[in-house]
Amino acid sequence: GRIRIGIDVGGVIEQDGCLAIRFGGVGAPGAAIPLVRLNGLSFYAAHDDEMRFDFEPSGDAVQMTLDYVGGSFPFEKAN
């Protein structure tokens, strides 16, 4: 069957000396997902190595792309 995934806000935080992401934003309830560094600005989710996060500096902002199960979800830094 088909799955629909919709993620509109993700918050990247520091947690236990490492990066983590919290879907719903920095202040959203629930646990953050720890990120494990692959190389440079590429990370994967500690619980699922198919969930890859790539960060890229872009002017004054930082862009992030989440690649998961064959789909790419781009994010941009909010003001």
C-alpha positions as CSV (number, residue, x, y, z in Angstrom):
1,G,0.0,0.0,0.0
2,R,0.9,3.6,0.0
3,I,2.1,5.7,2.9
4,R,1.7,9.4,3.3
5,I,4.4,11.2,5.3
6,G,4.0,14.9,6.1
7,I,6.6,16.7,8.1
8,D,6.3,20.5,8.2
9,V,8.6,21.5,11.0
10,G,11.7,19.9,12.4
11,G,13.9,21.3,15.2
12,V,17.6,20.5,15.4
13,I,18.8,20.6,19.0
14,E,21.9,19.7,21.0
15,Q,21.3,16.6,23.2
16,D,23.9,14.9,25.4
17,G,26.7,16.6,23.4
18,C,25.3,15.5,20.0
19,L,22.7,16.7,17.5
20,A,19.2,15.4,17.6
21,I,16.0,16.3,15.7
22,R,12.6,16.8,17.1
23,F,9.7,16.7,14.6
24,G,7.2,19.4,15.4
25,G,10.0,21.9,16.3
26,V,12.5,22.6,19.0
27,G,9.8,23.0,21.7
28,A,7.5,20.2,20.6
29,P,6.6,17.5,23.1
30,G,8.1,14.0,22.9
31,A,11.6,12.6,22.6
32,A,14.1,13.9,20.1
33,I,15.8,11.5,17.7
34,P,19.6,11.3,18.2
35,L,21.6,11.8,15.0
36,V,24.8,9.8,14.3
37,R,27.4,11.6,12.2
38,L,28.4,9.8,8.9
39,N,30.8,12.4,7.6
40,G,31.0,16.1,7.1
41,L,27.4,17.5,7.5
42,S,25.7,14.1,6.9
43,F,24.0,12.2,9.7
44,Y,21.6,9.3,10.2
45,A,18.9,8.6,12.8
46,A,20.3,6.4,15.6
47,H,17.2,4.2,15.4
48,D,17.1,3.8,11.6
49,D,20.2,4.1,9.3
50,E,17.9,4.6,6.3
51,M,16.8,8.0,7.7
52,R,19.6,10.3,6.5
53,F,20.0,14.0,7.2
54,D,22.2,16.1,5.0
55,F,22.9,19.7,6.0
56,E,24.2,22.3,3.6
57,P,25.2,25.9,4.2
58,S,23.3,28.3,1.9
59,G,23.9,32.0,2.3
60,D,22.6,33.1,5.7
61,A,20.6,29.9,6.2
62,V,21.3,26.3,6.5
63,Q,19.3,23.8,4.5
64,M,18.6,20.2,5.5
65,T,17.3,17.4,3.4
66,L,15.9,14.2,5.0
67,D,16.2,11.2,2.7
68,Y,14.0,8.3,3.8
69,V,12.5,5.3,2.0
70,G,13.3,6.7,-1.4
71,G,11.8,10.1,-0.7
72,S,13.5,13.5,-0.1
73,F,12.1,16.1,2.3
74,P,13.8,19.5,2.1
75,F,13.8,21.8,5.1
76,E,15.0,25.4,5.3
77,K,16.0,27.4,8.4
78,A,13.1,29.4,9.8
79,N,13.6,33.0,10.8
